[in-house]
Amino acid sequence: MSGIFNLAGRVAYVTGAASGLGFAMAEAFAEEGAHVVLADIDAAGAERAAGRLTQAGYSAETAALDVREPLKIRESIEAAARKHGRLDIVCANAGITGGPPFSEEAGRIENIDLSLWDNVVKVNQTGVFATMQAAARVMRPQGSGRIIVTCSISGLRAGNISGYAYAATKAAVAHLVRLAAVDLAPFGIKVNGIAPGPFLTNIAGGRMHSDPKRAAVMAAGVPMKRIADPSELKGLALLLASDASSFLTGTVIPIDGGAMAM
């Protein structure tokens, strides 16, 4: 089993990598020897995040990217592949919140703002699809690659912990994982999803950090009775990016402290 998680010589591209789960993935890959491209709409944040990696002796660079622009996604991913001669891992991670859950008045179906809905779809669904599509265009000719999609347990079951738009788009991308996995399997490309439960990230303006009452409610719905740190995602991300998952594709794996078991 020695070296089965090693990523030396591989190139990874992660969207939404300036912080949170995206940075945790990028850091995990860099720690195992990959060169990592940290793509984010927050260009300054991505630079700071990449600086943390390079200061620690790892190999990283940044790409300014708004995933609401599919053509820019394709250009950025293809540029990374040309520069490095290959692209082994692409994480379609960038995402935004979908407003309050229906347990709050503003989150009830009759009160959903369609402009909010449209923006969430652009980022969480179309942006993810365009990232997967661009990755496939690069990986198919090279006959190998890993595509990892950040889904959510909100997309796997109905509940009142997230807004309609967020849950609906996360359900959609979970099925995109399955479709793309079947489509791309003959070409040596594995496609899998990660479905986090509650993690301490900056999504929703960092609400988990700033609203102790909300955080307590979220933690109460987890058998382990706590919210996870982004670093706790690193092991699963590394599994899906490495040779350790050589016969694994089309899966969406919850990492939720047992919440889906309830």
C-alpha positions in Angstrom: 0.0 0.0 0.0 3.0 2.3 0.2 2.6 5.3 -2.1 -1.0 4.6 -3.0 -2.0 8.1 -2.0 1.1 9.8 -3.5 0.3 12.5 -6.1 3.9 13.4 -7.1 4.0 14.7 -10.6 0.3 15.3 -10.9 -1.5 18.6 -11.5 -4.7 19.5 -9.7 -7.1 22.4 -10.4 -9.5 23.4 -7.6 -12.3 26.0 -7.9 -13.4 28.0 -4.9 -9.9 27.3 -3.4 -9.3 30.5 -1.6 -10.7 29.1 1.7 -12.8 26.5 3.3 -13.3 23.1 1.7 -11.6 24.1 -1.6 -8.4 25.1 0.2 -8.5 22.0 2.3 -8.6 19.9 -0.9 -5.8 21.9 -2.5 -3.7 21.6 0.6 -4.2 17.8 0.8 -3.1 17.4 -2.8 -0.1 19.7 -2.4 1.0 17.8 0.7 1.1 14.6 -1.3 3.2 16.1 -4.1 0.8 17.6 -6.6 1.1 21.0 -8.2 -2.1 22.8 -7.4 -3.9 25.6 -9.2 -6.1 27.5 -6.8 -9.0 29.1 -8.8 -11.3 31.6 -7.1 -13.4 34.7 -7.8 -11.5 36.1 -4.8 -8.2 36.6 -6.5 -6.5 38.2 -3.5 -7.7 35.4 -1.3 -6.5 32.8 -3.7 -3.1 34.5 -3.7 -2.9 34.4 0.1 -4.0 30.7 0.1 -1.4 29.8 -2.5 1.2 31.8 -0.5 0.5 29.6 2.5 1.3 26.5 0.4 4.4 27.8 -1.2 5.8 29.1 2.1 5.3 25.6 3.4 7.4 24.3 0.5 4.6 23.0 -1.7 3.9 23.8 -5.4 1.0 26.1 -6.1 -0.3 28.9 -8.4 -3.5 30.8 -8.7 -6.2 31.6 -11.4 -8.8 34.3 -11.1 -12.1 32.7 -12.0 -15.8 33.5 -11.9 -17.6 30.2 -12.5 -20.6 32.1 -13.8 -18.6 32.5 -17.0 -18.4 29.0 -18.7 -16.1 30.2 -21.4 -13.6 31.6 -18.8 -13.7 28.2 -17.0 -12.8 26.4 -20.2 -10.0 28.9 -21.0 -8.6 28.7 -17.5 -8.6 24.9 -17.3 -7.1 24.5 -20.8 -4.4 27.0 -20.0 -3.4 25.1 -16.9 -3.2 21.9 -19.0 -1.1 23.5 -21.7 1.2 25.1 -19.2 1.9 21.8 -17.3 1.4 19.3 -20.1 -1.3 17.5 -18.2 -4.2 17.9 -15.8 -4.9 15.0 -13.5 -7.4 16.2 -10.9 -10.2 18.8 -11.3 -12.4 19.7 -8.3 -15.6 21.5 -9.1 -16.0 23.0 -5.7 -17.1 26.6 -6.0 -20.5 27.2 -4.6 -22.7 29.7 -2.8 -25.6 29.6 -0.4 -29.2 29.5 -1.6 -30.8 31.8 1.0 -32.5 30.8 4.3 -34.3 27.4 4.8 -38.1 27.1 4.7 -38.1 27.1 8.5 -37.7 30.8 8.1 -40.4 33.0 6.5 -38.0 34.4 3.8 -37.1 30.8 2.8 -40.7 29.5 2.2 -41.4 28.5 -1.4 -43.8 31.4 -2.1 -41.2 33.9 -1.0 -38.1 32.7 -3.0 -36.5 35.5 -4.9 -36.0 34.3 -8.5 -33.0 36.5 -9.1 -31.3 34.7 -6.1 -32.5 31.3 -7.6 -30.9 32.2 -11.0 -27.6 33.2 -9.5 -27.3 30.1 -7.4 -28.1 27.9 -10.4 -25.4 29.8 -12.4 -22.8 29.1 -9.7 -23.7 25.8 -8.2 -25.1 23.9 -11.2 -24.1 25.5 -14.5 -20.6 26.5 -13.1 -20.1 22.9 -11.8 -21.2 21.4 -15.1 -19.0 23.8 -17.1 -16.0 22.8 -14.9 -16.7 19.1 -15.4 -17.1 19.7 -19.1 -13.8 21.6 -19.4 -12.0 18.9 -17.4 -13.4 16.1 -19.6 -12.2 17.9 -22.8 -8.7 17.9 -21.4 -8.7 14.5 -19.7 -10.4 12.4 -22.5 -7.5 12.7 -25.0 -4.9 11.9 -22.3 -6.9 8.9 -21.2 -6.9 9.5 -17.5 -8.1 11.9 -14.8 -10.1 12.5 -11.7 -13.1 14.8 -11.4 -14.4 15.5 -7.9 -17.6 17.5 -7.3 -18.6 19.1 -4.1 -22.2 18.1 -3.5 -24.0 18.3 -0.1 -26.2 16.1 2.1 -28.8 18.9 1.4 -29.0 17.5 -2.1 -29.4 13.9 -1.0 -32.4 14.4 1.3 -35.2 16.9 2.0 -34.6 19.1 5.1 -34.8 22.6 6.4 -31.1 23.3 6.9 -30.6 25.1 3.6 -32.5 27.1 1.1 -34.4 25.7 -1.9 -31.9 26.8 -4.5 -28.9 25.4 -2.7 -30.6 22.0 -2.1 -31.9 21.8 -5.6 -28.6 22.6 -7.3 -26.7 20.2 -5.0 -29.2 17.4 -6.0 -28.6 18.2 -9.6 -24.8 18.0 -9.4 -25.0 14.7 -7.5 -26.8 13.3 -10.6 -24.3 14.9 -12.9 -21.6 12.9 -11.1 -23.4 9.7 -12.0 -24.0 10.7 -15.6 -20.5 11.8 -16.2 -19.0 8.8 -14.5 -20.8 6.4 -16.9 -20.0 8.6 -19.9 -16.2 9.0 -19.1 -15.4 5.6 -17.5 -14.3 4.1 -20.9 -11.7 6.8 -21.1 -10.0 6.2 -17.8 -11.7 9.2 -16.1 -13.2 8.7 -12.6 -15.9 11.0 -11.5 -17.0 11.2 -7.8 -18.8 13.5 -5.5 -18.3 14.6 -1.9 -21.4 15.4 0.1 -20.4 17.4 3.2 -22.7 17.9 6.2 -22.1 21.0 8.3 -18.5 22.4 8.1 -17.0 25.6 9.4 -16.6 27.5 6.1 -17.2 31.0 4.8 -20.3 30.1 2.9 -23.4 32.2 3.8 -21.0 34.9 4.9 -19.4 32.7 7.5 -22.6 32.2 9.4 -21.4 29.1 11.2 -18.7 31.3 12.8 -20.8 34.3 13.6 -24.1 32.8 14.6 -23.6 30.5 17.6 -27.4 29.7 17.8 -27.4 28.6 14.1 -24.3 26.6 14.7 -25.8 24.9 17.7 -28.9 23.9 15.7 -26.7 22.4 13.0 -24.6 20.5 15.4 -27.7 19.1 17.1 -28.6 17.4 13.9 -25.3 15.5 13.7 -24.9 12.3 15.7 -21.3 13.4 16.6 -22.9 16.6 18.0 -20.4 19.0 16.4 -19.6 20.8 13.2 -16.5 19.7 11.2 -13.4 21.6 10.4 -12.5 21.8 6.7 -9.3 19.9 7.4 -11.5 16.8 8.1 -12.4 16.7 4.4 -8.8 16.2 3.3 -8.7 12.4 3.7 -11.7 11.8 1.5 -10.6 14.3 -1.1 -7.2 12.5 -1.2 -8.8 9.1 -1.6 -10.8 10.3 -4.6 -7.8 12.0 -6.2 -5.4 9.2 -5.8 -4.8 5.6 -6.9 -6.4 4.5 -3.7 -9.8 4.8 -5.5 -8.8 3.1 -8.7 -12.1 1.2 -9.0 -14.3 3.9 -7.6 -16.5 6.1 -9.9 -20.0 7.4 -9.9 -20.3 7.7 -6.1 -21.4 10.6 -4.0 -19.9 10.0 -0.5 -21.4 11.8 2.5 -19.0 13.2 5.1 -21.4 14.3 7.7 -20.7 13.0 11.2 -23.5 10.4 10.7 -26.3 12.9 9.8 -27.4 10.8 6.8 -27.8 7.8 9.0 -30.5 9.4 11.1 
